[in-house]
Amino acid sequence: MNVIQLQNLSKIYTHYTHGVDRLIEVLTHRPRHQAFTALHPFNLTISHGQVVGIIGNNGAGKSTLLKIIAGTLQSTTGQCVVTGRIAALLELGGGFHPDMTGRENVYLNATMMGLSLEQIEKIYDEIVAFAGIDSFLDQPIKTYSSGMFMRLAFAVATCVEPDILIVDEALSVGDGAFARKSFNRIMQFKQAGKTILFCSHALYQVEAICDRVIWLDEGHIKMDGPPSSVVNAYTDAIALACANSSASPTPVSRQEDEEAPPTEILARLAPPVGTAHIISVSVSVDGIAGHTLDIFSRHSELCITVAFSSDPSLPTPTLGLLITKVNGQVITSAGTQHDGLPIQRDSHGHAKVRVTFPQLALLKGEYWIDVYLLCENVIHVYDQTRMVALLKVRQQGLEQGVVSLSRQWAQI
């Protein structure tokens, strides 16, 4: 059953340089505005129970599409038919009145979603418990931080048990513990067969959570299909655009703990409840550690050592890493869960893990290493440290490409 049906849908925004231009346009029937087409006409259907990711560059039309589906924005042409109760996290504080208290906004938002006063009272305590900001509920919303906004909005949107949940980059705000709890709630919705629209620039999460991905590009549906196919095509397009612009990313390095003050290290050893973080990352080639390392292709040994600390009450986190070209193109990845390493932590939640690449098969070029600390389901990212080391690979011979594959030649 289709719960969302879009037919010949489009959206054009108009901009008037002066307020009077709108009146002149009406009187003279001559255009006095500038038009921007955010969405070109297209058709789209989404079935019950699908988890659909929406990806694309900034300005591609993602938020416009989600606002039209949520009913907070009117399309220019076409029809949008939505079946079932819908809850949307579209923008920070959207749908909240700044001068009203958190408690009043809970009732206001739930009423707008179609709940009766009696139904709201039944779930009110659940909303408060999930948001975790009960001591602030009698204060005006305008005094809330961005994280508190998101907590309350997410709690209301998910506790009213909608048939369709829309999340537009909302989980990028807030602390790590609540982000994990939010992802757990989204996974519960998925397991319960709810329809979810998930818009994010975190492509790893999109691919992990969704079973269908739509790529929007300048208001057009560029691609619609399985997550792996669409995400790969999108990342390839980004890499090509970077190559064409000849722009290299600016290194974002993170100091190793051997260089940090001891007091800072000690302060980071015990993470807040419900979170985990990376303590240190050390990268070495043939026993020599550093941030910029020279490698001889198919001869050198690359070692990456990661120490992390986590709340002992959490399930044991997993570690993952990426090796990328300097233009951002992913060359390879590795992870403790995929490779079957059960991590053992001490009683304080600390652990140290090492991965070794003997006779590294990368061919000549420059490569970055990114490290990620993830939840036990390899979905929620607790912490990350990007571009921790730059690998400068040289080689003997004229092999082309990025990796040297093992092979055997024989004359037949």
C-alpha positions in Angstrom: 0.0 0.0 0.0 1.3 3.4 -1.0 1.2 5.9 1.9 2.8 8.8 0.0 1.9 9.7 -3.6 3.3 12.7 -5.4 1.9 13.4 -8.9 3.5 16.1 -11.1 4.8 17.8 -8.0 6.9 21.0 -8.3 7.9 24.0 -6.3 8.9 27.4 -7.5 10.0 30.2 -5.1 9.5 33.8 -6.1 11.5 36.7 -4.9 10.5 40.4 -5.1 13.2 43.0 -4.8 10.7 45.5 -3.4 7.4 44.9 -1.6 5.5 47.1 -4.0 6.6 44.9 -7.0 4.1 42.3 -6.0 1.2 44.8 -6.3 2.6 46.2 -9.6 2.8 42.6 -11.0 -0.9 42.0 -10.1 -2.0 45.3 -11.7 0.1 45.2 -14.8 0.2 41.4 -15.4 3.9 41.7 -16.0 6.4 39.7 -14.0 8.3 41.7 -11.4 9.9 38.8 -9.6 12.8 36.4 -9.8 11.9 32.7 -9.8 13.9 29.8 -8.4 12.7 26.3 -9.2 13.5 24.2 -6.1 11.7 21.1 -7.4 11.0 20.3 -11.1 7.8 18.3 -11.8 8.1 14.6 -10.9 6.1 11.6 -9.7 7.0 9.6 -6.6 5.3 6.9 -4.5 6.5 5.5 -1.2 5.0 2.3 0.3 4.0 1.4 3.8 7.0 0.3 5.9 9.7 1.7 3.6 12.7 3.5 5.2 13.7 6.0 2.5 16.9 8.0 2.6 17.0 11.4 0.9 20.5 12.6 -0.2 21.9 15.4 -2.3 24.0 18.5 -2.1 22.8 21.7 -0.2 20.1 23.4 -2.4 19.1 20.1 -4.1 15.5 20.4 -2.9 15.6 17.9 0.0 14.1 20.0 2.7 11.5 21.5 0.3 10.3 18.0 -0.7 10.0 16.9 3.0 8.1 20.1 3.9 5.6 19.5 1.2 5.1 15.9 2.3 4.8 17.0 5.9 2.2 19.6 4.9 4.0 22.7 6.1 4.7 23.9 2.5 2.4 24.1 -0.5 3.6 22.8 -3.8 3.4 25.1 -6.9 2.0 22.3 -9.1 0.8 18.8 -8.7 -0.7 16.8 -5.8 0.6 15.3 -2.6 -1.5 12.6 -1.0 -0.4 11.3 2.4 -2.2 8.4 4.2 -1.8 8.2 8.0 -0.5 10.3 10.9 2.7 12.1 10.1 5.3 13.5 12.5 8.2 15.6 11.1 11.5 16.9 12.5 12.2 19.4 9.8 14.1 22.3 11.4 15.3 23.3 14.8 12.3 24.6 16.8 9.9 24.2 13.9 6.3 24.2 15.1 7.2 25.5 18.6 6.1 28.8 19.9 9.1 30.6 21.5 7.1 32.4 24.2 5.2 29.2 25.4 6.7 26.8 27.9 7.9 23.4 26.9 4.9 21.8 28.6 2.5 24.0 26.6 4.4 23.3 23.3 4.1 19.5 24.0 0.3 19.9 24.1 0.3 22.3 21.1 2.3 20.0 18.9 0.5 16.8 19.8 -2.8 18.5 19.2 -1.6 19.6 15.7 -0.8 15.9 15.0 -4.4 15.0 15.7 -4.3 13.7 19.3 -7.0 14.5 21.8 -6.3 16.0 25.2 -7.0 12.7 26.8 -4.5 10.9 24.5 -1.8 13.6 25.1 -2.2 13.2 28.9 -1.6 9.4 28.6 1.7 9.8 26.8 2.9 13.1 28.4 5.0 11.3 31.1 6.6 9.2 28.3 7.5 12.3 26.3 9.0 14.0 29.4 11.1 10.9 30.3 12.4 10.5 26.8 13.3 14.1 26.4 15.1 14.2 29.8 14.6 17.9 30.3 11.7 17.8 32.9 13.3 20.5 35.0 13.0 23.0 32.1 9.5 22.2 30.9 7.9 25.2 32.6 10.4 27.6 31.1 9.7 29.4 27.7 11.1 27.6 24.7 13.1 30.6 23.7 15.4 30.0 26.7 16.2 26.4 25.4 19.5 25.4 23.9 19.6 23.8 20.4 20.1 20.4 22.0 17.1 20.9 24.3 14.9 21.9 21.3 15.8 18.8 19.5 15.3 16.5 22.5 11.7 17.8 23.1 10.8 17.9 19.4 12.1 14.3 18.8 10.3 13.1 22.0 7.0 14.5 20.8 7.3 13.3 17.3 8.1 9.7 18.2 6.0 9.3 21.3 2.7 10.1 19.5 3.3 6.9 17.5 3.0 8.3 13.9 2.5 6.2 10.8 5.1 8.3 9.0 8.2 9.8 10.6 10.3 12.4 8.8 13.8 13.3 10.1 15.7 16.1 8.3 19.2 16.4 9.8 17.7 16.8 13.2 20.0 14.2 14.8 23.1 16.2 14.1 22.1 18.4 17.1 22.4 17.3 20.7 24.7 15.1 22.8 26.0 11.7 22.0 23.9 9.8 24.6 20.6 11.3 23.3 21.7 10.7 19.7 22.2 7.0 20.4 18.8 6.9 22.1 17.2 8.6 19.1 18.8 6.1 16.7 17.5 3.2 18.9 14.0 4.7 18.7 14.2 5.0 14.9 15.3 1.4 14.6 12.3 0.4 16.8 10.1 2.3 14.3 11.7 0.4 11.5 11.2 -2.9 13.1 7.5 -2.0 13.8 7.0 -1.4 10.1 6.6 2.3 10.2 7.4 4.5 7.2 10.4 6.7 7.7 11.9 9.4 5.5 15.5 10.0 6.6 17.5 13.0 5.2 21.1 13.3 6.2 24.6 14.1 4.9 25.8 11.1 7.0 25.9 8.7 4.1 27.0 5.8 6.2 23.9 6.1 8.4 21.7 6.5 5.4 23.1 3.2 3.9 22.8 1.4 7.2 19.3 2.4 8.1 17.4 2.8 4.8 16.2 0.2 2.3 15.7 2.7 -0.5 17.5 6.0 -1.3 16.5 8.9 -3.4 19.2 11.2 -4.8 18.0 14.8 -5.5 20.1 17.0 -7.7 19.0 20.6 -8.5 15.4 19.8 -8.0 15.4 16.6 -10.1 15.4 12.9 -8.9 18.8 11.9 -10.2 18.5 8.3 -8.9 16.1 6.2 -6.9 17.0 2.6 -5.9 18.9 0.4 -3.4 21.0 2.3 -0.9 24.4 0.8 -1.9 23.9 1.7 -5.6 22.6 5.2 -5.0 25.1 6.1 -2.3 28.0 4.8 -4.4 26.9 6.8 -7.4 26.5 9.9 -5.3 29.9 9.6 -3.7 31.5 9.0 -7.1 29.9 12.2 -8.4 31.2 14.1 -5.4 34.7 12.7 -6.0 34.6 13.6 -9.7 33.4 17.2 -8.8 36.3 17.5 -6.4 38.8 16.2 -9.0 37.5 18.7 -11.6 37.8 21.6 -9.2 41.3 20.4 -8.2 40.5 21.2 -4.6 42.1 19.2 -1.9 40.4 19.1 1.6 42.0 21.0 4.3 43.6 18.6 6.8 41.7 18.4 10.1 44.1 16.8 12.5 43.6 15.7 16.0 46.4 15.8 18.5 47.6 12.5 19.8 47.3 12.0 23.5 51.1 11.7 23.9 51.2 15.4 23.0 48.3 16.5 25.2 48.5 17.7 28.9 48.0 14.8 31.3 45.1 16.5 33.0 43.3 16.8 29.7 43.8 13.1 29.1 42.5 12.1 32.5 39.4 14.3 32.0 38.6 12.5 28.8 39.0 8.9 30.2 35.6 8.8 31.8 32.9 9.7 29.2 29.5 10.9 30.2 26.8 8.3 30.8 25.5 6.7 27.5 28.5 7.8 25.4 31.9 6.6 24.2 34.9 8.5 22.7 38.3 7.9 21.1 41.2 8.6 23.5 44.1 8.2 21.1 45.0 7.1 17.6 48.6 6.1 16.6 49.6 5.3 13.0 52.9 3.8 12.2 54.7 2.4 9.1 57.4 -0.3 9.7 57.5 0.7 13.4 57.8 4.5 12.8 54.9 6.6 14.0 53.8 10.0 12.7 51.2 12.1 11.0 52.8 12.1 7.6 54.2 8.7 6.7 56.1 7.4 3.7 55.1 3.9 2.4 56.7 1.6 -0.1 53.9 -0.2 -2.0 53.6 -4.0 -1.3 56.6 -3.9 1.1 55.7 -1.7 4.1 53.5 -2.7 7.1 50.9 -0.2 8.2 49.7 -0.4 11.8 46.8 1.7 13.3 46.3 1.6 17.1 43.1 3.0 18.7 42.3 3.5 22.4 38.8 4.3 23.4 36.7 4.8 26.6 33.0 4.0 26.9 30.3 3.9 29.5 30.6 0.4 30.9 26.8 0.0 31.0 26.7 0.3 27.2 27.1 -2.7 24.8 30.7 -2.8 23.6 31.3 -0.3 20.8 32.9 -1.3 17.5 35.7 0.4 15.6 35.9 1.2 11.9 38.3 3.0 9.6 38.4 4.4 6.1 41.4 4.9 3.8 40.5 7.6 1.3 42.1 9.5 -1.5 42.8 13.2 -0.7 39.8 14.1 -2.8 37.5 12.1 -0.4 37.1 9.0 -2.5 36.9 5.9 -0.3 39.5 3.3 -1.2 38.8 0.7 1.4 37.3 0.2 4.9 37.8 -2.1 7.8 35.8 -2.8 11.0 36.0 -4.9 14.1 32.4 -6.3 13.7 32.8 -7.1 10.0 36.2 -8.8 10.6 34.9 -10.7 13.6 36.9 -9.2 16.5 35.1 -9.3 19.8 36.5 -6.3 21.8 37.2 -6.9 25.5 37.0 -3.8 27.8 38.2 -3.4 31.3 35.9 -2.6 34.2 36.1 1.1 33.4 35.1 0.7 29.8 38.5 1.2 28.3 40.0 -0.8 25.4 42.8 -0.7 22.9 42.7 -2.2 19.4 45.3 -2.6 16.7 44.8 -3.4 13.0 47.8 -4.3 10.8 48.1 -4.2 7.0 51.1 -6.2 6.1 52.7 -5.4 2.7 50.2 -2.6 2.1 49.0 -3.0 -1.5 48.1 0.7 -2.2 49.7 2.1 -5.3 51.5 5.5 -5.6 49.5 8.5 -4.3 48.5 10.2 -1.1 45.8 8.8 1.2 44.1 9.8 4.5 43.1 7.6 7.3 39.8 8.2 9.2 38.8 6.4 12.4 35.3 5.9 13.7 33.9 4.6 17.0 30.4 3.2 16.5 27.6 1.5 18.5 27.3 -2.3 18.6 25.0 -2.2 15.6 27.5 -0.2 13.5 25.0 2.6 12.9 25.4 5.4 15.5 28.8 7.2 15.4 29.9 8.0 19.0 33.1 9.7 17.9 35.4 10.1 14.9 38.8 11.5 14.1 39.4 12.3 10.5 42.6 12.6 8.6 44.7 11.3 11.5 47.6 10.4 9.2 48.6 11.2 5.6 50.1 8.2 3.7 52.5 9.0 0.9 52.8 5.9 -1.1 55.6 5.3 -3.6 56.2 2.2 -5.7 58.5 0.4 -8.0 57.3 -0.1 -11.6 54.5 1.4 -13.6 51.3 -0.2 -12.2 48.3 2.1 -12.6 45.3 2.6 -10.3 45.0 2.7 -6.5 45.6 -0.9 -5.4 47.8 -3.8 -6.5 45.7 -7.1 -6.6 47.3 -10.5 -6.1 47.4 -12.4 -9.3 49.0 -15.4 -11.1 50.2 -15.5 -14.7 50.5 -18.7 -16.7 51.1 -19.5 -20.3 48.5 -21.9 -21.7 
